[in-house]
Amino acid sequence: MFEVCCLYFLFFLSYSFLGWLMEVIVTMVQNKKFINRGFLIGPYCPIYGWGSLIIILTLNSNKNDMIGLFLKAIVICSILEYMTSYIMEKLFHARWWDYSEKKFNLNGRICLETMIPFGVLACIVIYGIQPVLYQFYTRIPNTILYIITILLFILYLIDNFISFHTLFHISSKIKLELKDNTKEISNYVKEKLKHSTYLNRRIVKAFPNFQVIITKVKNKVNEKLTKK
C-alpha cells in the first residue's frame, strides 16, 4: 500500500512539474523572459498533478475510446479548473486568472480556448507519458523509492506552508469584503506587493492578471492613490 502511495505521489509531482514547465515555456515565448509560474515556490503546478491523477484513475479504462477519453477529460479538467478558481478566490479574496475577455467563457473561470487543450493533454498523458513514467518508477528499488518519496514529500509540505503563508499574508493586506473586481484596487495592491518581499513579488509576477475582490475599502484606496 505504501509503495502505491509513493508511486502516485511521484506521478503527481512529475505531472505538476511538466505542467509548470509547459506554462513557463509558453510564458517565455509570449513575454521573452522567465517567470516562475504557479502558487508554489518550487518548479511545479499542483493543478496539473491533480488533474493528471484524476484522469489516470478515472479514464485509464477508456484507452480504447480516444474520442470518449478526450471529451471526458475536457469535462473533468474544466470542473477542476473552475473549482480551483472558485476556492482560491474565496480563500484569498482575489481572482488569480480571468477569461472574461475570451469567447465562450463561464464566469471568467474557464473558457473553450483552454478546455480543448485539456483533452489533448489527457490523451498525451494516457497514451504517451504515463506508460513511460510507470515503467521508470516501478523499476526503482523499494527502499530507494521510499527515501526519495519521503524527502520530496517533506520538501513539498514545506513549500506549501511557506507559499500559503505568503498568500494569506497577501490576503490580510488586501482586507477586503467579497463582491466586485476593481481594476484600480488591484493595481494598487500589486504595486504595494512589488515593493514587498521576494515571495510577494514572485506571486505578482506569476499571476500578473490577478484581480482583487473589493467593496468597502474602494474609497479609502482611491484616496491613497490620489495622494500619491
RAGI-V730450 format. One record per pair of residues at least 12 apart in sequence whose C-alpha atoms are under 10 Angstrom apart, sorted by the first residue. I is the first residue (numbers start at 1). GAP is how many residues later the second one is. D is the distance in Angstrom with one decimal. If there is no record, write none. Layout:
BEGIN
i & gap & d
I & GAP & D
I & GAP & D
END
This chain:
BEGIN
i & gap & d
2 & 140 & 9.8
2 & 144 & 8.4
3 & 135 & 9.3
3 & 139 & 7.2
3 & 140 & 9.7
3 & 142 & 8.0
3 & 143 & 7.4
3 & 146 & 9.7
4 & 134 & 9.7
5 & 141 & 9.8
5 & 144 & 9.3
6 & 131 & 9.5
6 & 136 & 9.5
6 & 139 & 7.2
6 & 140 & 6.7
6 & 141 & 9.7
6 & 142 & 9.0
6 & 143 & 5.9
6 & 144 & 8.2
6 & 147 & 9.4
7 & 126 & 9.5
7 & 127 & 8.1
7 & 130 & 6.9
7 & 131 & 7.7
7 & 138 & 8.2
7 & 139 & 9.3
7 & 142 & 8.3
8 & 41 & 9.9
8 & 45 & 7.7
8 & 126 & 9.5
8 & 129 & 9.8
8 & 141 & 9.9
9 & 40 & 9.1
9 & 44 & 9.3
9 & 140 & 7.4
9 & 141 & 9.8
9 & 143 & 9.2
9 & 144 & 8.1
10 & 39 & 9.6
10 & 123 & 9.1
10 & 124 & 9.8
10 & 127 & 8.0
10 & 135 & 9.3
10 & 138 & 9.1
10 & 139 & 6.9
10 & 142 & 8.6
10 & 143 & 9.2
11 & 38 & 7.4
11 & 39 & 9.6
11 & 41 & 8.4
11 & 42 & 7.4
11 & 45 & 9.9
11 & 119 & 8.2
11 & 122 & 7.4
11 & 123 & 8.2
11 & 126 & 8.7
12 & 32 & 9.7
12 & 33 & 9.9
12 & 34 & 7.6
12 & 35 & 9.5
12 & 36 & 8.1
12 & 37 & 4.4
12 & 38 & 6.5
12 & 39 & 8.9
12 & 40 & 7.4
12 & 41 & 6.5
12 & 42 & 10.0
13 & 30 & 9.4
13 & 31 & 7.1
13 & 32 & 8.6
13 & 33 & 7.6
13 & 35 & 9.1
13 & 36 & 6.2
13 & 37 & 9.3
13 & 136 & 9.9
13 & 139 & 8.8
13 & 140 & 9.3
13 & 143 & 9.1
14 & 30 & 8.2
14 & 31 & 9.9
14 & 32 & 9.8
14 & 34 & 9.3
14 & 35 & 7.2
14 & 38 & 9.7
14 & 115 & 10.0
14 & 116 & 10.0
14 & 119 & 8.5
15 & 29 & 8.1
15 & 30 & 8.3
15 & 31 & 8.1
15 & 32 & 9.1
15 & 33 & 5.9
15 & 34 & 4.7
15 & 35 & 8.3
15 & 36 & 8.7
15 & 37 & 6.6
15 & 38 & 8.4
15 & 110 & 8.8
15 & 114 & 9.2
15 & 115 & 9.4
15 & 118 & 9.9
16 & 22 & 9.9
16 & 27 & 8.0
16 & 28 & 4.6
16 & 29 & 4.7
16 & 30 & 5.0
16 & 31 & 7.0
16 & 32 & 5.0
16 & 33 & 4.3
16 & 34 & 7.9
16 & 35 & 9.1
16 & 36 & 8.5
17 & 25 & 8.8
17 & 26 & 5.7
17 & 27 & 4.1
17 & 28 & 6.4
17 & 29 & 8.2
17 & 31 & 8.2
17 & 32 & 7.9
18 & 25 & 8.8
18 & 26 & 7.4
18 & 27 & 8.3
18 & 30 & 8.0
18 & 31 & 8.6
19 & 18 & 9.6
19 & 19 & 9.6
19 & 24 & 9.2
19 & 25 & 6.9
19 & 26 & 6.0
19 & 27 & 8.3
19 & 28 & 8.3
19 & 29 & 5.5
19 & 30 & 7.6
19 & 33 & 9.7
19 & 102 & 9.9
20 & 16 & 8.2
20 & 17 & 6.4
20 & 18 & 7.1
20 & 22 & 9.4
20 & 23 & 6.2
20 & 24 & 4.9
20 & 25 & 5.1
20 & 26 & 8.5
20 & 27 & 9.5
20 & 28 & 8.0
20 & 29 & 9.7
21 & 15 & 9.3
21 & 16 & 8.6
21 & 22 & 7.5
21 & 23 & 7.7
21 & 24 & 8.8
22 & 15 & 9.7
22 & 23 & 10.0
23 & 12 & 9.0
23 & 13 & 8.9
23 & 14 & 6.7
23 & 15 & 8.8
23 & 21 & 9.9
23 & 22 & 9.0
24 & 12 & 6.7
24 & 13 & 6.2
24 & 14 & 9.5
24 & 19 & 9.5
24 & 182 & 9.6
25 & 12 & 10.0
27 & 179 & 9.6
34 & 171 & 9.9
35 & 167 & 8.3
35 & 168 & 9.9
35 & 170 & 6.7
35 & 171 & 6.2
35 & 172 & 9.6
36 & 166 & 7.3
36 & 167 & 8.7
36 & 169 & 7.7
36 & 170 & 6.0
36 & 171 & 9.7
37 & 165 & 8.6
37 & 166 & 8.3
37 & 168 & 8.0
37 & 169 & 4.7
37 & 170 & 7.6
38 & 164 & 9.4
38 & 165 & 7.8
38 & 167 & 9.7
38 & 168 & 6.1
38 & 169 & 7.7
39 & 57 & 9.7
39 & 120 & 9.7
39 & 121 & 8.7
39 & 124 & 6.6
39 & 125 & 8.0
39 & 127 & 9.5
39 & 128 & 8.3
39 & 160 & 10.0
39 & 163 & 8.9
39 & 164 & 6.6
39 & 165 & 9.9
39 & 167 & 7.6
39 & 168 & 8.6
40 & 116 & 9.0
40 & 119 & 6.3
40 & 120 & 6.5
40 & 121 & 9.3
40 & 122 & 8.3
40 & 123 & 5.4
40 & 124 & 8.1
40 & 126 & 9.8
40 & 127 & 9.9
40 & 159 & 9.6
40 & 162 & 9.6
40 & 163 & 8.7
40 & 166 & 9.8
41 & 115 & 9.6
41 & 117 & 9.9
41 & 118 & 6.3
41 & 119 & 8.3
41 & 121 & 8.3
41 & 122 & 6.6
41 & 158 & 8.1
41 & 161 & 8.3
41 & 162 & 9.0
42 & 113 & 9.1
42 & 114 & 8.1
42 & 117 & 7.0
42 & 118 & 9.4
42 & 121 & 9.6
44 & 112 & 9.7
47 & 30 & 9.2
47 & 33 & 7.9
47 & 34 & 7.7
47 & 37 & 8.0
48 & 29 & 9.1
48 & 32 & 9.7
48 & 33 & 9.6
48 & 70 & 9.9
48 & 73 & 10.0
50 & 27 & 9.4
50 & 30 & 8.6
51 & 22 & 9.0
51 & 25 & 7.9
51 & 26 & 6.1
51 & 27 & 9.5
51 & 28 & 9.9
51 & 29 & 7.1
51 & 30 & 8.8
51 & 67 & 9.3
51 & 71 & 8.8
52 & 21 & 9.5
52 & 25 & 8.8
52 & 66 & 10.0
52 & 69 & 8.9
52 & 70 & 7.2
52 & 73 & 7.3
52 & 74 & 8.9
52 & 78 & 9.3
53 & 72 & 9.8
54 & 19 & 9.2
54 & 22 & 8.0
54 & 23 & 8.7
54 & 26 & 9.6
55 & 14 & 8.9
55 & 17 & 8.9
55 & 18 & 6.6
55 & 21 & 7.7
55 & 22 & 8.3
55 & 67 & 6.8
55 & 68 & 9.4
55 & 70 & 8.5
55 & 71 & 8.0
56 & 66 & 8.6
56 & 69 & 8.1
56 & 70 & 6.8
56 & 74 & 8.1
58 & 14 & 9.5
58 & 15 & 9.4
58 & 18 & 9.6
59 & 13 & 7.9
59 & 14 & 7.8
59 & 17 & 10.0
59 & 63 & 9.1
59 & 64 & 9.9
59 & 67 & 8.3
60 & 65 & 9.8
60 & 66 & 6.7
60 & 67 & 9.3
60 & 70 & 9.8
61 & 65 & 9.8
62 & 64 & 9.4
63 & 60 & 8.9
63 & 63 & 7.4
63 & 64 & 7.7
66 & 53 & 9.7
66 & 56 & 9.9
66 & 57 & 7.3
66 & 60 & 9.7
66 & 61 & 9.4
67 & 52 & 9.1
67 & 56 & 9.3
68 & 51 & 9.8
69 & 50 & 7.6
69 & 51 & 9.6
69 & 53 & 7.7
69 & 54 & 7.2
69 & 57 & 9.2
70 & 46 & 8.7
70 & 47 & 9.5
70 & 48 & 8.1
70 & 49 & 4.4
70 & 50 & 6.7
70 & 51 & 8.8
70 & 52 & 6.8
70 & 53 & 6.5
71 & 44 & 9.7
71 & 45 & 8.7
71 & 47 & 9.2
71 & 48 & 6.3
71 & 49 & 9.5
71 & 51 & 9.7
72 & 46 & 9.8
72 & 47 & 7.7
72 & 50 & 9.4
73 & 42 & 9.0
73 & 43 & 9.3
73 & 44 & 9.8
73 & 45 & 6.5
73 & 46 & 5.2
73 & 47 & 8.6
73 & 48 & 8.8
73 & 49 & 6.2
73 & 50 & 8.5
74 & 38 & 9.5
74 & 40 & 9.2
74 & 41 & 5.6
74 & 42 & 6.5
74 & 43 & 8.1
74 & 44 & 5.4
74 & 45 & 5.0
74 & 46 & 8.7
74 & 47 & 9.6
74 & 48 & 8.4
75 & 40 & 8.0
75 & 41 & 9.8
75 & 43 & 8.8
75 & 44 & 8.6
76 & 39 & 9.8
76 & 42 & 9.0
76 & 43 & 9.4
77 & 33 & 9.8
77 & 37 & 9.8
77 & 38 & 7.6
77 & 40 & 10.0
77 & 41 & 6.4
77 & 42 & 8.3
77 & 45 & 9.0
78 & 31 & 9.0
78 & 32 & 6.5
78 & 33 & 8.4
78 & 34 & 9.3
78 & 36 & 8.4
78 & 37 & 6.2
78 & 38 & 9.5
78 & 40 & 7.8
78 & 41 & 9.8
79 & 30 & 9.8
79 & 31 & 8.6
79 & 36 & 9.9
80 & 30 & 9.7
81 & 28 & 7.3
81 & 29 & 6.8
81 & 33 & 9.8
81 & 34 & 9.5
82 & 24 & 8.6
82 & 25 & 9.0
82 & 26 & 9.0
82 & 27 & 5.4
82 & 28 & 6.0
82 & 29 & 9.7
83 & 26 & 8.6
83 & 27 & 9.8
84 & 25 & 9.0
85 & 12 & 7.6
85 & 13 & 9.0
85 & 23 & 9.4
85 & 24 & 6.2
85 & 25 & 8.8
86 & 23 & 7.8
88 & 79 & 9.8
89 & 89 & 8.9
89 & 122 & 9.5
89 & 123 & 8.9
89 & 124 & 8.1
90 & 88 & 7.9
90 & 123 & 9.4
91 & 76 & 9.1
91 & 77 & 8.1
91 & 80 & 8.2
92 & 72 & 9.7
92 & 75 & 6.8
92 & 76 & 6.4
92 & 77 & 9.1
92 & 78 & 7.7
92 & 79 & 5.0
92 & 80 & 8.3
92 & 82 & 8.8
92 & 83 & 9.6
92 & 84 & 9.7
92 & 86 & 9.8
92 & 120 & 8.9
92 & 121 & 9.0
93 & 75 & 9.6
93 & 77 & 9.3
93 & 78 & 6.3
93 & 79 & 9.3
93 & 81 & 7.7
93 & 82 & 8.3
93 & 83 & 7.0
93 & 84 & 7.6
93 & 85 & 6.4
93 & 86 & 9.1
93 & 88 & 9.8
93 & 118 & 8.8
93 & 119 & 6.2
93 & 120 & 5.3
93 & 121 & 7.9
94 & 76 & 9.6
94 & 77 & 7.9
94 & 80 & 8.9
94 & 82 & 9.5
94 & 84 & 8.8
94 & 87 & 8.3
94 & 92 & 8.8
94 & 116 & 6.6
94 & 117 & 5.5
94 & 118 & 4.3
94 & 119 & 5.3
94 & 120 & 8.8
95 & 13 & 9.5
95 & 14 & 8.8
95 & 86 & 8.3
95 & 112 & 9.5
95 & 114 & 8.5
95 & 115 & 5.3
95 & 116 & 5.0
95 & 117 & 6.4
95 & 118 & 7.2
96 & 13 & 9.4
96 & 107 & 9.7
96 & 108 & 9.5
96 & 110 & 9.4
96 & 111 & 6.1
96 & 112 & 8.2
96 & 113 & 6.7
96 & 114 & 4.1
96 & 115 & 6.4
96 & 116 & 8.6
97 & 12 & 7.2
97 & 13 & 9.3
97 & 110 & 7.1
97 & 111 & 8.6
97 & 112 & 6.1
97 & 113 & 5.6
97 & 114 & 7.8
98 & 12 & 8.0
98 & 13 & 9.5
98 & 111 & 7.3
98 & 112 & 7.5
98 & 113 & 8.2
99 & 12 & 6.4
99 & 13 & 9.7
99 & 14 & 9.3
99 & 15 & 9.4
162 & 37 & 8.9
163 & 36 & 7.8
163 & 37 & 9.4
163 & 40 & 9.1
165 & 34 & 10.0
166 & 31 & 9.5
166 & 33 & 6.7
166 & 34 & 6.7
166 & 37 & 8.6
167 & 32 & 9.2
167 & 33 & 8.0
167 & 36 & 8.2
169 & 31 & 8.7
170 & 19 & 8.8
170 & 20 & 9.8
170 & 23 & 8.0
170 & 30 & 7.3
170 & 33 & 9.4
171 & 41 & 9.3
173 & 16 & 8.2
173 & 19 & 9.4
173 & 20 & 9.3
174 & 12 & 9.2
174 & 14 & 9.9
174 & 15 & 7.0
174 & 38 & 7.7
174 & 39 & 8.8
174 & 40 & 8.6
174 & 43 & 9.2
175 & 38 & 9.7
175 & 39 & 8.6
175 & 41 & 9.7
175 & 42 & 8.2
176 & 36 & 8.2
176 & 37 & 6.8
176 & 38 & 5.2
176 & 39 & 6.7
176 & 40 & 7.1
176 & 41 & 6.6
176 & 42 & 8.9
177 & 35 & 9.8
177 & 36 & 6.9
177 & 37 & 5.4
177 & 38 & 5.7
177 & 39 & 6.9
177 & 40 & 8.3
178 & 34 & 8.9
178 & 35 & 5.3
178 & 36 & 5.6
178 & 37 & 6.8
178 & 38 & 9.4
179 & 33 & 9.5
179 & 34 & 5.8
179 & 35 & 5.7
179 & 36 & 6.1
179 & 37 & 9.6
180 & 31 & 9.4
180 & 32 & 8.3
180 & 33 & 5.5
180 & 34 & 5.7
180 & 35 & 6.7
181 & 29 & 9.7
181 & 30 & 6.0
181 & 31 & 5.8
181 & 32 & 4.8
181 & 33 & 6.2
181 & 34 & 8.7
182 & 29 & 7.1
182 & 30 & 6.7
182 & 31 & 7.0
182 & 32 & 6.7
182 & 33 & 8.7
182 & 36 & 8.2
183 & 26 & 9.9
183 & 27 & 9.6
183 & 28 & 6.9
183 & 29 & 7.8
183 & 30 & 9.6
183 & 31 & 10.0
184 & 27 & 9.5
184 & 28 & 9.3
184 & 34 & 8.6
184 & 37 & 8.5
184 & 38 & 7.6
184 & 41 & 8.7
185 & 26 & 8.3
185 & 27 & 6.7
185 & 28 & 8.6
185 & 29 & 7.7
185 & 30 & 10.0
185 & 32 & 8.8
185 & 33 & 6.8
185 & 34 & 9.6
185 & 35 & 9.8
185 & 36 & 6.6
185 & 37 & 7.5
185 & 40 & 9.1
186 & 23 & 9.0
186 & 24 & 7.4
186 & 25 & 5.3
186 & 26 & 5.0
186 & 27 & 8.2
186 & 28 & 9.0
187 & 21 & 9.9
187 & 22 & 9.6
187 & 23 & 9.3
187 & 24 & 8.3
187 & 25 & 8.8
187 & 38 & 10.0
188 & 24 & 9.7
188 & 33 & 7.6
188 & 34 & 8.8
188 & 36 & 9.0
188 & 37 & 7.4
189 & 15 & 9.6
189 & 22 & 9.4
189 & 23 & 8.0
189 & 32 & 9.2
190 & 13 & 9.6
190 & 14 & 6.5
190 & 15 & 9.5
190 & 18 & 8.5
190 & 19 & 9.8
190 & 20 & 8.8
190 & 21 & 9.3
190 & 22 & 9.3
191 & 13 & 9.1
END
